[in-house]
Amino acid sequence: MRKLSYYIASTVDGFIATPEGAADFFPWEGDHNAVMTAEYPETVPTHVAAMVGLPVPEPRHFDTVVMGRGTYDVVLKEGVPSPYEHLRQYVFSNSLTRQHPDVEVVPGDPVAKVRELKALEGKGIWLCGGGALAGALREEIDELLVKIYPIVAGSGVPLFSGEFRATGFKLAAHRIFDSGMAFMTYTKQ
């Protein structure tokens, strides 16, 4: 069975985006960038790879990406209806209509769809945001891949939204970069 991995950038105080949903305040510069791009090339949006002169990202860990409406809206506002052309893309929304033939809009229960995706053959499934979808999928997340940046935001979109429900994970690996970014890998207990 395939794994659902929540690979995400976070501030020290647990926010993944501004109150408006933007994540462009996380630093691209630093010794962490080349390492993370090489290890997880498929997480670089196709249009960003083209802008910075990288090849079309080859999926190493994930061949599927799932995201919430708020996360997708950020790239739609930039005029990018298919941000990860190199992956199968799913957006969870009860109100959005299909914006691009390569992006499937999924209404209703995200848990049922993720369970369906996990049962298919292939590489892993990447949950790229946002906090509300992560909260809804908490029981389905097999792995947390969290890039913690030395930034305090004070408010914004939290790493997880929803009711209080302590869910244990085990630290599987960690790496600290000179830039101050800590990359933490946690697996479900």
N, C-alpha and C positions, 0 to 999 in steps of 0.2 A: 504494500500500500504506500502511496506517495505521502510525503510530509507537507504540512502547511507551516511555513516559516515566516515570522513577522520580522522582516529586515527593515530597520527604520533608524533615522537619526533622532536624537533626543537631547534636550537640554539637561543639565544636572537636576533641575527641579521637575523633570518629567513632561515637558511640552514638545510636541513634534511639529508645530506650526504656529503662526501668529493667529490671533483671533479671527482674521479673515481667511486663514487657510494657507498662507504662503510659507514656504520653507527656505526661501532664498537667503536667510540670514546665517545659515550654517556655512562655515568657511570651506571653500573648495581647495584653497591653498594649504600646503603643509605636507609633511612626510607621509601622512595617512592616505592622501589622495591616490597616488600611484599604486599603492599596495591594495587598497580596496577596489579600485577600478580593475586591476589585474585579477583579483580573486573573485569578484562578482561583476564581470563585465556586462552581464545581461540586465543589471539594474540601472545602467546608464540609458536614459531615454534616447531613442533612435535619432531624433533631431538634435539633441545635445552632442552626441557622438560625432555627428556630421559637422557641427559648428566648431568643435575643438580638434578636428582632424583625426578622430579615432575611426577604426573600421567598424562596420556593422557588428554590434556585440554578438558574440557567440555564447549561447546558453551553456554555462558550466553546471550550475546547481538547479536552475529553474527554467521550465519551458512555458510556464503559465503565470500570469499576474492577476491578482484580484484587488480591487480598490473600491472605496466608497464614492458616493456622488461628489462630496466636497473635494476629495483629492482629484478626481477627474475634472471637476469644474476649473481648477487652477490651470490645467493645460489647455482646456477648451478656450478659456479667456485669452490665451496666448495664440489661438488659432491652430492648435495641434489636436485634431480629433483622434489620432492614433499614436499615442506617445511611445508605445513599445511594439513597433511593427515586427520585431524579431521574436515576439512571444505571443501566446494565445492570451487575449485580454478580456476580462470580465469586469463590468461596473455594476455594483448593486445599487438600484434605485427603483422606487415605486412611481416616479413621475417623469423620469428622463426618457426621451425617445432615442432610438439608435442614431448616432452621429456619424458613424463610419462603418463600412462593412466588416472590418477586422476587429471591431469592439462589440462584444455581446452585452447588452443591457439585461440584467437579471432582476426582475421584480420579486417581491416576496421574501421568503425565508433564506438568508444566506447560508445557514447551517446545512440545509438540505443540498444546496448546490455544491458547497465545498465537499461534503461527503461524497457526492456524485463524482466530483473531480478527483478526489483522492483515490477512488476505486479504478480510475482509468490508468492505462500504462503511460509511462513517461517520467520525466524528471520532476523535481519538486515544484511546489506551488508557493509563490511569493505573495504575501500580504503586504502591500506597500503603503497602506493607510486607508482610512484615517482611524482616529481614536474610537469613534462610535462603532465602526465595523469591527475593529479589534475587540471591543467589548462584547459585541454580539457573537463573535467567533472564539471567544476566550477558551472554551472547552475543546475546540478543534485545533488550536495552535499547538504544534509539536515542538517548536523551537523558536526561541527569541534571539535575534541577531541585532543587538542594540549598539549603535554608535553614539556614545555619550560625549557630548562636546562640553568644554569648560565655559558654559554660558548659562546664566540664570535669566529666565524670561519673565517670571512673575505671573503670567497668564497666557492663554492661547488654547490650542487644541491639545488635550492631554493624551498621553501614550495609550491609555485605555479610558473609555467612558462607560458609565453604567453603574449598577448597584454594587455595593461593597460585597465582595466574595473573594476571600483570600485563596489564591491558587498558587501552589508551590511549584517552583522550577529549581533545577540543579545547575550550578555553574559547571559548564563543560570545558570552557576555554576563555582566555582573556589576553588582550594585548594592549599595551599602553604605548602611544606614539609621542614623539618629542613635541608635537603640536598640542598635546594635552588631550587629544581625543582618546577615549578608552573604548575598545571594541570588545563587547561582552557577548559570549554565547551561552545561552541557558537552554536546557532540555527539560521537557515535562517529566515530573517525578512519577 
